[in-house]
Amino acid sequence: MDLGVLDKKVWTCAALTLVLVASVSLGALDDGPGWDTASYAWWPVVGVAAAMHVVAGARWRTVVLAVQTLAMGGALALHGAVPWWGGLLGSVVVTAPALLSAAGLRPGGAALRRFADNEVDAYHGVTALAGLLCGVLAVLAVALTGTAEPSRLPLVGLIVLLAATTSQLVVLPLALGRLGSVPWHGGELWGERLLLAVITGVVFVPVSAEPLAFLLFPVLGWAALRAQALETYVQVLVVSLVVLAATVSGRGPFGDVGSAPAMSALVVHLYIASLCYLLLPLAITVRRLMVVSGQATRAATTVNRMLDSATGTVFLATDRHGVITHANTGAEQALGFPAPDLVGRETAYLHSEAEVQRQAASLGVEEADHRAAYNATVQAQIASDSGRDWEVVRGDGSTRMLSLHISVMTDPGGQVVGYIASGEDITERLRAESALEAAFERERGSVVALRQADQVKQELVSTVSHELRTPITSITGFAEMLADGVLGDLDPDQADAVRRIERNSARLRDLVEDLLTLSASETGAAVTTLVALDLREVVHSAHEAVSRPLSQRGLEVQVRVPDGPVVVRGHAPTLERAVINLWSNAIKFTPDGGCVTVTVDERSPGTPGGRGVVTVADTGMGIAPEDQEAVFTRFFRTTAAGERAIQGTGLGLSIVAQIAHQHGGEVTLDSAPGAGTTVELAVPLADTDA
């Protein structure tokens, strides 16, 4: 234990022991009517004795008990007309109730814990029980010592009970602590002290005074309401001592006892008990209210700051009638009113009649009156426990749309005390959604129009291509007849013109075939039935188709096919078209003197991933890396082809890619500028056993 604390306890207990000895000695020296006057002088002893035990603690309780017994017993035996055993018996009358009170208010005990939590019912119970024990022991002691007549024993017991109880009520709170410190400043407090001193002097100093003792109650109540609890109990202690001293000396409203001094003592103790039982709960309650009020104020301030900091969220608090009691910054911004102007408004009038009726109709509410319809709609929304979008009218007359959720606030008894509306301003979001929806509608319209245009385009391409095929065939046939001399010999200029006609007719025929193939692949009609076919035959047919362009170029052509068949599942005309396009590209982009190689082979035969592959490789100009990803796009022409004025439509490789996809295969390209190009067309092998 800290020596400083121990010294403080020792000096406190020593001072309280002197108070005990002095009180007992004054009562024993009295020459008046015996026990009655002694009851005045003994008034604080039980409270002081209990306070000594509280201050010393349970560890030193035996020592304190011995000191109290010896001090009070010795004082009674020395100054009183009782034997030594009577003195010890008198000390027991004080120490036993004091021990009971200290045990009931021990550290960790329920009574002391509740007293620390500002609850005094258990505290009053402990002190009353100790007072009752003191009264019973006093009656026994008086009866054994014969210091009072038997007829007066009940009155003696009642007086001692009141004296013991009131002394504890006045003294113990000062020892228990947790009542705050005495404020030594403040004009109001000093004014109350001065008024208390004046009234106490006016009431209790005169030898004979009017019965004005009640005047002290409002002054002491003033201290209980405005000062710390410790200040109140100091004042009660001082007033109690003044009342006792004045009454013993025959002054004040209780000093003129006449022939009934015992009744005077009884009245004095009842008066002190009235002070204690009125002011102790009042001071404790005021302290509790101050603590709770401070906590509530801090909590409310914290909540308000949190709500006001949520500028993007609307918070409106109302009473049970729908009158706004609080609005945060988000509500100010959304509603266009300063918060002080919103407070006191009814939320019903933040919405137009049309909006209230719209909400009422959607929730099945049938009320014609604006306010009644609004209240019924709010209750229906609360019952549905869902948020709704409400249109509000701002301070400038404009409207905004708020998504609001409404909650009920209730008191501890379950009664509705108000509502909280929380939500957000969704006006801009709704506008954006509306604009986005309109854009989607326009997009859908555009898609439909594009589909229709694409369908018209496909139909036009298909129709025009079919219509062009017949005249082109005729032109090509007559040109070949002219070139062969069937219609007569041609001079050199005429022969050259016919060759030009044949060449351009072939280009036009290839273009028509590409367009027809492209149109058929887009509609899904290009490949109707896949059958087993030999990929070598497809290559030979394609070779025949490009024989005329090859005869007009100085290129080396190599066709490499295996000895055995390469059977794939495919559609012969479309596969032939793909190989022709690859071969034609190689012819166009390879200068004279170059080489074009066409190879057919199998890869991973006998496995689910087996492929028949046609590889077309040339030694031509090649394709730049930046153009290689786009060469399979329709109508794409490389930069080099444009610069060299090489004729073409940009459809060849896109058609090859479409045909490969329709056959479940793929097409790959490997090229470099100046190093030629290699294109592979791979399609799945057929199940030869089947």
C-alpha positions in Angstrom: 0.0 0.0 0.0 1.2 3.5 -0.7 2.5 5.1 2.5 0.9 8.4 1.6 -2.5 6.8 1.3 -1.9 4.9 4.6 -1.0 8.1 6.4 -4.1 9.8 5.1 -6.3 7.0 6.3 -4.6 7.0 9.8 -5.0 10.8 10.2 -8.6 10.6 9.0 -9.5 7.8 11.4 -7.7 9.6 14.3 -9.8 12.7 13.7 -13.0 10.7 13.5 -12.0 8.9 16.8 -11.8 12.3 18.5 -15.2 13.2 17.2 -16.6 10.0 18.7 -15.0 10.6 22.1 -16.2 14.2 22.1 -19.7 13.2 21.2 -20.0 10.5 23.8 -18.3 12.6 26.5 -20.7 15.5 25.9 -23.7 13.2 26.2 -22.3 11.6 29.4 -21.6 15.0 31.1 -25.1 16.2 30.6 -27.0 16.9 33.8 -30.4 17.3 32.2 -33.0 14.8 31.5 -30.5 12.0 30.8 -30.9 9.9 27.7 -32.9 12.6 25.8 -30.2 15.2 25.8 -27.6 12.5 25.3 -29.4 11.5 22.1 -28.6 14.9 20.7 -24.9 14.7 21.7 -24.6 11.2 20.4 -26.2 12.1 17.1 -23.3 11.7 14.6 -21.6 8.8 16.3 -23.1 5.9 14.3 -22.4 7.8 11.0 -18.9 8.7 12.1 -18.1 5.1 13.3 -19.4 3.7 9.9 -17.3 6.3 8.1 -14.2 5.1 9.9 -14.7 1.6 8.7 -15.4 2.8 5.2 -12.2 4.9 5.2 -10.0 2.3 6.8 -11.2 -0.6 4.6 -11.8 -4.3 5.5 -8.0 -4.9 6.1 -8.0 -2.6 9.2 -11.5 -3.2 10.4 -10.4 -5.1 13.5 -8.1 -2.4 14.6 -10.7 0.3 14.0 -13.3 -1.7 16.0 -10.9 -2.1 18.9 -10.1 1.7 18.9 -13.8 2.6 18.8 -14.8 0.2 21.6 -12.0 1.4 23.9 -12.5 5.1 23.2 -16.3 5.1 23.6 -16.4 2.6 26.4 -13.7 4.5 28.3 -15.5 7.8 27.8 -18.8 6.4 29.1 -17.2 4.8 32.1 -15.2 7.9 32.9 -17.8 10.5 32.5 -21.1 8.7 32.9 -22.9 7.0 35.8 -22.5 3.5 34.4 -20.1 0.7 35.3 -17.3 -0.3 33.0 -19.4 -3.1 31.5 -22.1 -0.5 30.8 -19.6 1.6 28.9 -18.6 -1.4 26.8 -22.3 -2.2 26.2 -22.9 1.4 25.1 -20.0 1.1 22.6 -21.5 -2.0 21.2 -24.7 0.0 20.5 -22.6 2.1 18.1 -20.0 -0.3 16.7 -22.4 -3.1 15.7 -24.6 -0.9 13.5 -21.5 0.7 12.1 -20.0 -2.7 11.1 -23.3 -3.7 9.5 -23.4 -0.4 7.5 -19.8 -0.8 6.4 -20.3 -4.4 5.4 -23.3 -3.4 3.3 -21.4 -0.7 1.6 -18.2 -2.7 1.1 -16.1 -2.2 -2.1 -17.6 -4.4 -4.9 -20.9 -4.7 -3.0 -24.2 -4.2 -4.8 -25.2 -1.2 -2.6 -21.9 0.7 -3.1 -21.9 -0.1 -6.8 -25.4 1.1 -7.3 -24.6 4.2 -5.2 -21.6 4.9 -7.5 -24.1 4.5 -10.4 -26.3 7.2 -8.9 -28.9 4.8 -7.4 -29.6 5.3 -3.7 -32.3 2.8 -2.9 -29.9 0.1 -1.8 -27.9 2.7 0.1 -31.1 3.8 2.0 -31.9 0.2 2.8 -28.5 -0.4 4.3 -28.5 2.7 6.5 -32.1 2.1 7.6 -31.3 -1.5 8.6 -28.2 -0.3 10.6 -30.4 2.3 12.3 -33.0 -0.3 13.2 -30.2 -2.5 14.8 -28.9 0.5 16.7 -32.4 1.3 18.1 -32.9 -2.3 19.2 -29.5 -2.5 20.9 -30.1 0.9 22.6 -33.4 -0.4 24.1 -31.6 -3.4 25.4 -28.7 -1.4 26.8 -31.1 1.1 28.6 -33.1 -1.8 30.0 -30.0 -3.5 31.3 -28.4 -0.4 32.8 -31.6 1.0 34.1 -30.9 4.5 32.9 -34.5 5.1 31.7 -38.0 4.1 32.9 -39.5 1.0 31.1 -42.4 3.1 29.8 -40.0 5.3 27.8 -38.1 2.4 26.1 -40.2 2.6 22.8 -39.6 6.3 22.5 -35.9 5.8 23.2 -35.7 3.1 20.5 -37.4 5.4 18.0 -35.2 8.4 18.8 -32.0 6.3 18.5 -33.2 4.7 15.3 -33.7 8.1 13.7 -30.5 9.5 15.1 -28.5 6.5 13.8 -30.1 6.6 10.4 -29.8 10.3 9.9 -26.2 10.4 11.1 -25.3 7.8 8.4 -27.3 9.7 5.7 -25.4 12.9 6.5 -21.9 11.6 7.2 -21.4 8.5 4.9 -21.8 10.2 1.5 -18.8 12.3 2.5 -16.7 9.2 3.1 -18.1 7.2 0.1 -17.0 10.0 -2.3 -17.9 10.0 -6.1 -20.0 13.1 -5.5 -17.7 15.6 -7.2 -15.7 18.3 -5.7 -16.9 21.5 -4.0 -16.7 24.4 -6.4 -15.1 27.4 -4.8 -16.1 29.9 -7.4 -19.3 31.2 -9.0 -21.4 34.1 -7.8 -24.6 32.0 -7.8 -23.1 29.4 -5.4 -21.8 32.1 -3.0 -25.2 33.8 -3.1 -26.9 30.5 -2.1 -24.4 30.0 0.7 -25.0 33.5 2.0 -28.7 33.1 1.8 -28.5 29.8 3.6 -26.4 31.3 6.4 -28.9 34.2 6.8 -32.0 32.0 6.9 -30.3 29.5 9.3 -29.4 32.4 11.6 -32.8 33.9 11.5 -34.6 30.6 12.2 -32.3 28.9 14.8 -30.3 31.7 16.6 -33.2 33.4 18.4 -34.2 32.0 21.8 -37.8 31.9 20.7 -38.5 31.8 16.9 -41.5 31.3 14.7 -41.8 27.8 13.2 -39.9 28.8 10.0 -37.7 25.8 9.7 -39.2 24.9 6.3 -37.4 28.0 4.8 -34.2 26.0 4.6 -35.6 23.4 2.2 -35.8 25.6 -0.9 -32.3 27.0 -0.3 -30.8 23.6 0.2 -32.8 22.4 -2.9 -31.2 25.3 -4.8 -27.8 23.8 -3.9 -28.9 20.3 -4.9 -30.0 21.5 -8.3 -27.2 23.8 -9.2 -24.1 22.7 -7.2 -22.1 19.5 -6.9 -23.6 16.7 -4.7 -20.7 17.1 -2.2 -21.6 20.7 -1.7 -25.1 19.7 -0.9 -24.0 17.2 1.8 -21.6 19.6 3.4 -24.4 22.1 3.7 -26.7 19.4 5.2 -24.1 18.4 7.7 -23.5 22.0 8.8 -27.2 22.7 9.0 -27.8 19.5 11.0 -25.1 20.5 13.5 -26.5 24.0 13.8 -30.0 22.6 14.4 -28.7 20.2 17.1 -26.6 22.9 18.8 -29.5 25.4 18.7 -32.0 22.9 20.1 -29.7 21.7 22.9 -29.1 25.4 23.9 -32.9 26.1 23.9 -32.9 28.2 20.7 -34.8 27.9 17.4 -38.2 26.5 16.7 -37.3 23.2 18.4 -35.6 24.6 21.6 -38.7 25.4 23.6 -39.3 21.9 24.7 -41.2 22.6 27.9 -42.0 19.4 29.7 -41.4 17.1 26.7 -37.7 17.2 25.8 -37.9 13.7 24.2 -40.4 14.9 21.7 -38.1 17.8 20.9 -35.3 15.3 20.1 -37.7 13.2 18.0 -38.7 16.3 16.0 -35.1 17.3 15.5 -34.2 13.9 14.1 -37.3 13.8 11.9 -36.3 17.2 10.6 -32.8 16.1 9.7 -34.2 12.9 8.2 -36.5 15.0 6.0 -33.5 17.0 4.9 -31.6 13.8 4.0 -34.4 12.0 2.3 -35.3 15.0 0.2 -31.9 16.3 -0.8 -29.9 13.0 -1.2 -32.1 11.7 -4.0 -32.5 15.1 -5.5 -28.7 15.7 -5.6 -28.1 12.2 -7.0 -30.9 12.6 -9.6 -29.6 16.0 -10.7 -26.2 14.6 -11.1 -27.5 11.6 -13.1 -29.5 13.9 -15.3 -26.5 16.2 -15.9 -24.4 13.1 -16.9 -27.2 11.7 -19.1 -27.9 15.1 -20.6 -24.3 15.7 -21.4 -24.0 12.2 -23.0 -27.2 12.8 -24.9 -26.0 16.3 -26.0 -22.7 14.9 -27.2 -24.4 12.0 -28.9 -26.9 14.3 -30.6 -24.1 16.7 -31.7 -22.1 13.7 -33.0 -25.1 12.4 -34.9 -25.9 15.8 -36.3 -22.4 16.4 -37.5 -22.3 12.9 -39.1 -25.6 13.7 -40.8 -24.5 17.1 -41.9 -21.2 15.8 -43.3 -23.2 13.4 -45.6 -23.8 16.0 -48.2 -24.7 13.4 -50.8 -27.5 11.9 -48.7 -30.8 13.4 -47.6 -31.8 13.1 -44.0 -35.1 14.5 -42.7 -36.3 13.9 -39.1 -39.9 14.7 -38.2 -42.2 14.4 -35.2 -45.1 12.0 -35.3 -47.2 14.6 -37.1 -44.8 14.9 -40.0 -43.3 18.3 -39.0 -39.6 18.5 -39.8 -37.4 18.8 -36.7 -34.0 18.4 -38.4 -32.6 18.6 -41.9 -29.0 17.9 -42.9 -26.9 19.6 -45.5 -27.8 17.0 -48.1 -31.5 17.9 -47.6 -30.7 21.6 -47.9 -29.0 21.0 -51.3 -31.7 18.7 -52.6 -34.7 20.8 -51.5 -33.3 24.2 -52.1 -34.2 25.5 -48.6 -31.9 26.5 -45.7 -32.1 24.1 -42.8 -33.8 26.7 -40.5 -36.5 27.2 -43.1 -37.1 23.5 -43.4 -37.5 23.0 -39.6 -41.2 23.4 -38.8 -42.5 22.6 -42.3 -44.8 19.6 -42.9 -43.2 17.1 -45.3 -46.6 16.7 -47.0 -46.3 20.1 -48.6 -42.9 19.4 -50.1 -44.8 17.4 -52.7 -47.3 18.5 -55.3 -50.9 17.2 -55.1 -50.3 15.3 -58.4 -47.3 13.6 -57.0 -49.1 12.6 -53.8 -52.0 11.2 -55.8 -49.6 9.3 -58.0 -48.0 7.7 -55.1 -51.3 7.0 -53.4 -52.7 5.3 -56.5 -49.6 3.1 -56.8 -50.0 1.9 -53.2 -53.7 1.5 -53.3 -54.5 4.5 -51.1 -57.9 6.1 -51.6 -57.9 9.6 -50.0 -59.0 12.8 -51.6 -57.4 15.3 -49.2 -53.8 16.2 -49.9 -52.6 15.8 -46.3 -54.6 12.7 -45.5 -53.6 11.0 -48.8 -49.9 11.8 -48.0 -50.1 10.4 -44.5 -51.8 7.3 -45.6 -49.3 6.8 -48.4 -46.4 7.2 -46.0 -47.9 4.6 -43.7 -48.3 2.3 -46.6 -44.7 2.7 -47.7 -43.5 2.1 -44.1 -45.6 -1.1 -44.0 -44.1 -2.3 -47.3 -40.6 -1.6 -45.9 -39.3 -0.4 -49.3 -37.9 2.8 -50.7 -39.8 4.9 -53.3 -39.0 7.6 -55.7 -40.7 10.9 -54.6 -40.8 14.1 -56.6 -40.2 17.1 -54.4 -40.8 20.8 -55.1 -37.7 22.9 -54.4 -37.6 26.4 -53.0 -37.2 27.9 -56.4 -40.2 26.0 -57.8 -38.2 23.5 -59.7 -38.7 19.7 -59.1 -36.2 17.0 -58.2 -36.6 13.3 -57.8 -35.5 11.7 -54.4 -35.3 8.0 -53.6 -36.5 7.9 -50.0 -36.8 5.2 -47.3 -38.9 6.1 -44.3 -38.3 4.7 -40.8 -40.2 4.9 -37.6 -38.8 6.3 -34.3 -40.4 5.0 -31.1 -39.9 5.6 -27.4 -39.0 2.8 -24.9 -42.7 2.2 -24.5 -43.2 1.5 -28.3 -45.1 4.7 -29.0 -44.3 6.5 -32.3 -42.5 9.7 -31.7 -41.4 10.6 -35.2 -40.0 9.5 -38.5 -36.7 9.6 -40.4 -36.7 9.9 -44.2 -33.3 9.1 -45.8 -32.3 8.8 -49.4 -30.5 10.5 -52.2 -31.2 12.9 -55.1 -31.5 10.7 -58.2 -32.6 13.4 -60.7 -29.4 13.3 -62.7 -29.3 9.6 -62.6 -32.8 9.3 -64.0 -32.0 11.8 -66.7 -28.9 9.9 -67.6 -30.9 6.6 -67.7 -33.6 8.3 -69.8 -31.0 9.6 -72.2 -29.3 6.2 -72.3 -32.6 4.5 -72.9 -33.4 6.9 -75.8 -29.9 6.2 -77.2 -30.6 2.5 -76.9 -33.8 3.0 -78.8 -32.1 4.9 -81.5 -29.4 2.2 -81.6 -32.0 -0.5 -81.9 -33.6 1.5 -84.7 -30.3 1.9 -86.4 -29.5 -1.9 -86.1 -32.9 -2.7 -87.6 -32.2 -0.3 -90.4 -28.8 -1.7 -91.0 -30.1 -5.2 -91.0 -32.7 -4.2 -93.6 -30.1 -2.4 -95.6 -27.8 -5.3 -95.4 -30.6 -7.6 -96.5 -31.3 -5.3 -99.4 -27.6 -5.2 -100.2 -27.3 -9.0 -100.1 -30.3 -9.4 -102.3 -29.0 -6.8 -104.7 -25.5 -8.4 -104.8 -27.0 -11.8 -105.4 -29.4 -10.6 -108.0 -26.9 -8.4 -109.9 -24.3 -11.2 -109.7 -26.6 -13.8 -111.1 -27.7 -11.4 -113.8 -24.1 -10.5 -114.7 -23.0 -14.1 -115.0 -24.9 -14.8 -118.3 -23.7 -11.8 -120.3 -20.2 -12.3 -119.0 -20.2 -15.9 -120.1 -21.4 -14.8 -123.6 -18.7 -12.1 -123.8 -16.0 -14.6 -122.7 -17.2 -17.2 -125.2 -17.3 -14.8 -128.2 -13.9 -13.4 -127.2 -12.5 -16.9 -127.2 -14.1 -17.6 -130.6 -12.5 -14.4 -132.0 -9.2 -15.3 -130.5 -9.3 -18.8 -132.0 -10.1 -17.4 -135.5 -13.5 -19.1 -135.7 -15.0 -15.9 -137.0 -12.1 -15.0 -139.2 -8.5 -14.1 -138.9 -7.6 -11.0 -136.9 -4.9 -8.5 -137.5 -2.4 -7.8 -134.7 -4.4 -4.9 -133.3 -7.6 -6.8 -133.3 -6.0 -9.8 -131.7 -4.6 -7.5 -128.9 -8.0 -6.0 -128.3 -9.6 -9.5 -128.1 -7.0 -10.5 -125.5 -7.8 -7.5 -123.5 -11.5 -8.4 -123.6 -10.7 -11.9 -122.5 -8.5 -10.7 -119.6 -11.0 -8.2 -118.3 -13.9 -10.6 -118.8 -12.0 -13.1 -116.6 -11.5 -10.4 -114.0 -15.2 -9.5 -114.1 -16.1 -13.2 -113.9 -13.9 -13.7 -110.9 -15.4 -10.7 -109.2 -18.9 -12.0 -109.8 -18.0 -15.4 -108.4 -16.5 -13.7 -105.3 -19.6 -11.7 -104.8 -21.8 -14.7 -105.2 -19.6 -16.7 -102.8 -19.6 -13.9 -100.3 -23.3 -13.4 -100.4 -23.9 -17.1 -100.0 -21.6 -17.4 -97.0 -23.3 -14.4 -95.3 -26.7 -16.1 -95.7 -25.4 -19.5 -94.6 -26.3 -21.1 -97.9 -22.8 -21.5 -99.3 -22.3 -24.9 -97.7 -25.4 -27.1 -97.8 -23.9 -30.6 -97.5 -20.4 -31.7 -96.4 -19.3 -34.9 -98.1 -16.1 -36.9 -98.2 -13.9 -35.6 -101.1 -10.3 -35.8 -102.1 -8.5 -32.6 -101.5 -6.1 -33.3 -104.4 -9.0 -33.1 -106.9 -10.0 -29.7 -105.5 -6.5 -28.5 -106.1 -6.4 -29.9 -109.7 -9.7 -28.3 -110.5 -8.5 -24.9 -109.1 -5.3 -25.4 -111.2 -7.4 -25.7 -114.4 -9.3 -22.6 -113.4 -6.2 -20.5 -113.1 -4.4 -22.0 -116.1 -5.1 -19.1 -118.4 -3.8 -16.4 -116.0 -0.7 -18.6 -115.3 -0.1 -19.0 -119.1 0.1 -15.2 -119.4 2.8 -14.8 -116.6 6.4 -15.9 -116.5 6.1 -17.8 -113.2 7.4 -21.1 -112.0 4.4 -23.2 -110.7 4.9 -26.3 -108.5 2.0 -28.5 -107.5 2.9 -31.1 -104.8 0.3 -33.7 -103.9 0.7 -37.0 -102.1 0.3 -40.3 -103.9 -2.7 -41.3 -101.8 -6.0 -39.4 -101.4 -6.4 -36.7 -98.7 -10.0 -37.2 -97.8 -11.8 -34.3 -96.1 -15.4 -33.5 -95.3 -16.3 -30.5 -97.4 -18.2 -28.8 -100.2 -16.2 -29.1 -103.4 -17.3 -25.8 -105.2 -16.6 -23.6 -102.1 -13.3 -25.3 -101.3 -12.3 -24.9 -105.0 -13.3 -21.2 -104.8 -11.0 -20.8 -101.7 -8.0 -22.4 -103.4 -8.6 -20.4 -106.6 -8.6 -17.2 -104.5 -5.3 -18.2 -102.8 -3.7 -19.1 -106.1 -4.9 -15.9 -107.8 -3.5 -13.8 -105.0 -0.1 -15.6 -105.3 -0.1 -14.9 -109.1 -1.0 -11.3 -108.7 1.5 -10.4 -106.0 4.5 -12.4 -107.4 6.5 -10.7 -110.1 7.6 -12.6 -113.3 10.4 -14.9 -112.6 9.1 -15.9 -109.2 7.7 -19.2 -108.0 4.3 -20.3 -106.7 4.1 -23.6 -104.9 0.8 -25.4 -104.0 1.1 -28.3 -101.6 -1.5 -30.8 -100.3 -0.7 -32.9 -97.2 -2.2 -34.5 -94.1 -1.6 -33.5 -90.5 -2.3 -35.7 -87.4 -4.2 -38.3 -89.4 -6.3 -40.8 -87.4 -6.9 -38.4 -84.6 -9.9 -36.2 -83.8 -7.7 -33.1 -84.7 -6.6 -34.4 -88.1 -6.5 -31.9 -90.8 -6.1 -31.8 -94.6 -4.0 -28.8 -95.5 -3.6 -26.8 -98.7 -0.5 -24.6 -98.6 0.0 -21.8 -101.2 3.4 -20.2 -101.0 4.9 -17.6 -103.2 8.1 -15.6 -103.5 6.3 -12.3 -104.1 6.3 -8.9 -102.5 5.0 -10.1 -99.0 2.8 -8.3 -96.5 3.8 -5.8 -93.9 3.3 -6.9 -90.3 0.9 -4.0 -89.6 -1.3 -5.2 -92.4 -1.4 -8.9 -91.7 -4.2 -8.8 -89.0 -6.5 -6.9 -91.5 -5.9 -8.9 -94.7 -8.9 -11.2 -93.8 -11.2 -8.2 -93.6 -13.6 -7.5 -96.5 -12.4 -5.0 -99.1 -9.0 -4.5 -97.3 -6.2 -3.6 -99.6 -2.6 -3.4 -98.3 -0.7 -0.2 -98.7 1.9 -1.8 -101.0 -0.9 -3.1 -103.3 -2.3 0.4 -103.7 1.1 1.9 -104.3 1.9 -0.6 -107.1 -1.6 -0.4 -108.6 -2.2 -4.1 -108.4 -5.7 -4.8 -109.3 -8.1 -6.5 -106.8 -11.2 -6.0 -104.7 -9.9 -7.1 -101.3 -12.4 -9.9 -101.0 -10.2 -12.9 -101.7 -8.8 -13.7 -98.3 -12.0 -12.7 -96.5 -13.9 -15.3 -98.6 -11.2 -17.9 -97.8 -11.6 -17.2 -94.1 -15.4 -17.6 -94.4 -15.1 -20.9 -96.2 -12.6 -22.2 -93.7 -15.0 -21.3 -90.8 -18.0 -23.0 -92.5 -15.9 -26.2 -92.9 -14.8 -26.1 -89.2 -11.3 -25.3 -90.2 -8.9 -22.3 -90.2 -6.7 -20.3 -92.4 -3.2 -19.0 -91.3 -0.8 -16.6 -92.9 3.0 -16.2 -92.7 4.6 -13.3 -94.6 7.3 -10.7 -94.5 7.9 -7.8 -96.9 10.1 -8.9 -99.8 10.2 -12.5 -98.6 6.9 -13.8 -100.0 3.7 -15.1 -98.4 2.6 -18.5 -97.2 -1.1 -19.2 -96.6 -2.4 -22.5 -95.2 -6.1 -23.6 -95.5 -6.8 -26.5 -93.1 -10.1 -28.4 -93.0 -10.9 -31.5 -90.9 -10.2 -34.9 -92.3 -13.1 -37.2 -93.1 -13.7 -40.5 -91.2 -12.5 -42.8 -93.9 -13.9 -45.9 -92.2 -17.3 -44.4 -92.3 
